[in-house]
């Protein structure tokens, strides 16, 4: 583990509530990580008054002028061509050129991915980046990827994502041998399309760099059956939004139930301590910070609507990725995977019965 100073490049103008959230988040992170310093990219006229309100923040932070902003509506191709002087572009470039150890933005996800792929390029052995984050489960937390960076994936992509997620879980969750599962329509070897089954063949081979559990289903995610759930970006994003929507739905059901009568309201007061514990456990701010894995650099995407505490948590994820040397561990894992996958081919088990049970 590296214990030296960590420099964070911040997109000061990205996100729904920028720049206030970015500056306030940096102040929270500064107190939690005294060895951290910040390069804050954006409009100095808007940023400096906010920084000056936070006692001591200016000593740990440098404002870097950026004359442009990537908007939420910008297409990735437009951001690549026309937003070269934006706060997002300059922040990513600072991390790519080594002036910062990592970059964090709450701005346009597609633009951030496109700019990062061009500026940072891919890590040795990685062919596509994957967006990874944490989900709460009955056993603690589970890493899930890809959450939307790649709508279609082949077997090689899925196998690489498995290694990325495994190393990510080792670094962020402190697990020595995290278990990895491929999301499928069933746990049987016969289920799923050919790409899934071929990826499973490689991950099961002797010498595989991951502890492969096998196939998992959607209901296994919340149960925490594995530490890492791997899927393509289309399925992962749909699953994530479904989980988030269901959580909001049940929260509204509970609130409505406690408003039905005076006795229900009194019951809520008696149970207030338990509800506080529950709210902390499922608080999305504590899991804010999706990471584009596979890049030759550390790029963290904060939720666009995150508050200052949520943005600070995203910065914490970035700092841990740097301190625990994620990139070097991933290069080693990908090299082992490619050795395994380049061996004699084994035909994946043919699917003789399809469909969802």
N, C-alpha and C positions, 0 to 999 in steps of 0.2 A: 504493500500500500504506500502511495506517495503522500507525504504529509506537508509538502511545500505549499506555497501561495498559489491560489487558483484565481485566474482572471476570467471574468464572465463578460461576454459581449451581449448587451441587451438591446433589443429592438424597442426603443422608447416610444414609438408611435403606433405599434401594432396592437390590435385588440379593441374590443368594444368600449373599454373604459380607460384607454391610454390617453395621456401619459401618466395620470395620477396613480393608477394601479401599479404600473411598472416601478415608479419611484418609491412608492410606499412599500411595495414588495421587496425592493432592494434594501430598504432600511430594516425590515424584519430579518432578511437573510444576513445582513451585516452583523446583527446582534447574535445570530445563531452560529455564524461562521466567521469569526474574527479575522481569519487568514484570507478571506475573500476580498477581492477588489473588483471594480466594475468599470466597463467602458459603455457609456450610455449614448446611443445614437439617436439623433432627432433634432427638433427645432430648439435651439438654445433659449429663445425668448419664452418658450413654454416650459422648458425643463428646468432652467436655473431657479426660478422662484419656488418651484416645488422642492427641489433639492435643498435650498437654503432654509426651508421650514423645518427640516429634519436635522437636529443638532448632531454634528459629527459626521454626517453622511458625505459631505463634500470632500472630506479628507480621504475617503475610500473610493471615490468615484470621479471619473473624468467624463465630461460631456463632449461628445464628438459631433460636430455639425453635420446634418444630413438635410438636404434641401427638398427631398421628395418623400412620398409615402406610398406604400403598396396598399391599395384599397381592398376592401372585402370582395368587391365585384371584379377585380382584375383577373383575367385569365392567366394561367401560368406562363403561356407563351408571350403575352403582353408584358408581364412583369420581367421576364428574362430580357426582352428587347428594349423596353422603354423605362424601366425603373432602376437603372444602374446606380443612381445617386440617392436611392431611397434608404431609409433607416434600416430596413430589412436586409437589403443587398450589402450595405457597408458593414453591418454587424456580422453577417455570415462570412464575408470576405476577411474580416479581422480574425475570425477563428480559423479560416482556411489558410491564412498566411502566417499563423503562429503568434499574432499579437495578442490573442486571447485563447484560452484553453477550451472554451465551449461557447455556444450561442443559444439564447433563449428568446422566443418570440411568441406572442399571442395573436399574431396576425394571420393572414390568409394561408390556410394549410397547403393548398395546391401550389401556390407561389413559393412558399418556404421550401417545400420539397424540391421543386424544380431548380430554384436558385442554389440550394445546398448540393444537389447532384452535380451541377455545373462547377461550382466553386470548390467543393471539397473532393468530388469524385468518389468512386467506390473503393472500399477497403480491399486489399489483396484477398482473392478467393470469394468475394461477394459479387453477385451479379445484379441484384436488385435490393433497394432498401425496403424495410418493413416498419410500419408504425406499431409500436408496442406500448402497452400500459398495464396497470394493475386493475383487478376486479376483486371486490370483497367476496369471500366465500364462507361457508360454515366452518372451515378449517383455518381461516386466516386470509391470505391473499393469493391470487393466481395471476400469473403473467399471461396476457393474450396478445397474439399477433397473427396476421397482419390486420390492422383495424381500418384499412382503407387506401393504402398506398398503391396496391396492385389488385385490380379487379379480376385478372386471370393469372394463374400460376401453373407452371409445370412441376414435375416431380422434383427437379433439381432446386427450384425456388423453395418449395415446401421443406425440403431437407435442410437447406441453408437456414431457413427461418427457424427450424427446430434448434439448430446450433446457436443462432443469435439469441433466441429466447432462453435457452439453457444458461448461457453465459450471463445474460441480463439478470436472471433469477439468482445466480451465484453472487453477483456483484451487489444487487440491490436488496435481496432478501436474505443473504448470508447462508444460502443452502449449498452444501458441498456437492450433492448429486441430485439436483432437481429432476423430478419425473416429468416426461414430456408426452403429450398425447396429440394425435391428429384428429381434428373435429370431423365427424363423419355422420352418416344417417343411421349407423348401427355400429356396434362394437365388434361384430364378426369379421373375420378376414375377407369374406366374400363380398362385403358391402363396399359401396363407393366407386368412384370412377378410377380409371387406370392410373392417373397421375398420383392419386392418394395411395393406391396400393403399391406403386413402384417406390414412392418415397418411404413407405413403411418397410419395404424390402431392404433398402439401404440402411435405414436407421436401426434395423434389427441385427445387422451383420456384426460379427465379432470385430472389435476395434472401433466401433461407433463412438463418437465423442459425446453422445448423450445417453441418458438413462431412459430408454424408450419404453413407455407403458403399452402403447398400442393405440387403437381407435377409441375415441370418447364421443359421447352424444351431447346434445345441447343441455340436457338436464344435469349432466356431470359437471358443468362449469360452476354453477352455484354450490354444488356439493363439495367442490375442491378435490375432485378425484385425482387430479394431477396438478403439478406446480406450474406447468406451462401448457397452454392450449394453442395449437398452431392451425391456421387455416388461411385461405386466400382473402384478399382485402374486401371483396364483395360480401362474402359470407360473414366475415368478422365484423364489418361495419353494421350489417343488418342485425347480427346478434347483439352487439353493443347497444345499439339504439333501442332494441326490444327490451333489453335488461333495464336500461335507464328509464324507459317509458313505463314499464311494469312497476318499478320502484316508486315513481311519482304517483302512479295510479293508487297503489296500496297506501301510500302516505296520505293521499286525499281521502281514501276510505276511512282510515283511522281517525283523521281530524273530524270528519263528518259524524262518525260514531260517537265521539266524545262531546259533541254538541247537541245530541238528541234530547237530553234531559238534564235536570239539575244534578241528579245522582251521578250521571255519567261525567259531568264536569267535576264533581267532587272526587270521583274515582281517578280522574286524570291528575288532580292535585296530589293524591296519595302516591300515584305512580310516577310523579314528575322526575324523580331521581333516575328511575329506570329509563325513561324516555331520553334524558340527557345522555346517558351512556350509549343508547341506541343511536342517537343522532350523531355522536362522535364517531361511532364505528362505521356508519354509512356516509359520513360527510365526504362529498366528492372532492372538496378542496384538498383533503389529505392524500388524494391519489391523483392530483393534477400533475400533468407533465408526461405527455406521450413522447417517446424517443424514436427518431428515425435511425434504426439499427442498420448497420452495413456500410454506412458512410465512412470515409476516411477523416472523421472528425466527430465531435459530439454535438448534436443538434437536438434541442428539446422544444417541443411544441406545447405551449400552455393553452388551455381552453380559452377561447376568445372572450367569454363572459366571466372569467375568473376574477375574484376580488384580490386584494393585496396579499392576504394569507395564502390563497391558492397559488398565486404567482411565486411567492416565496418558497412554497413546497416544490414547484417546478424547478426553481434554482437549486434546491437541495438535491433533487434527482441528478441534475447536471454535475454538481460538485462531486457527488458520490461516483458518478461514471468516470470522472477524471481521476479521482483519488485512488480508486480501486483498479485502475488501468484496464478498463473494459476492452479497449481496442486490441491490445497485445494478446489478451486471452482469447478474443474472438478469432484473430488471425491463426492462432495455434489450433483452435477447434475446427475451423474451416479447412485447414490443411489436412487434418485427420479425416474429415468427412470425405474430401475428394480422393484420398487414398482408398478409402473403403468403397466409394461408389465407382471407382475406376477398375475394380476387380472384375472377375468373371460374372457375366450377367446371369441373374436368376429371373425367370419369368414370373411376374406377379400373378397371384392366384386369380383365376378367371372368375368373373361374377356370373353365377348361374341363376341367381334369383335377385331381382332388383326391387327398387321401391322402398318406401317407408312402411315399417310395420304398424 
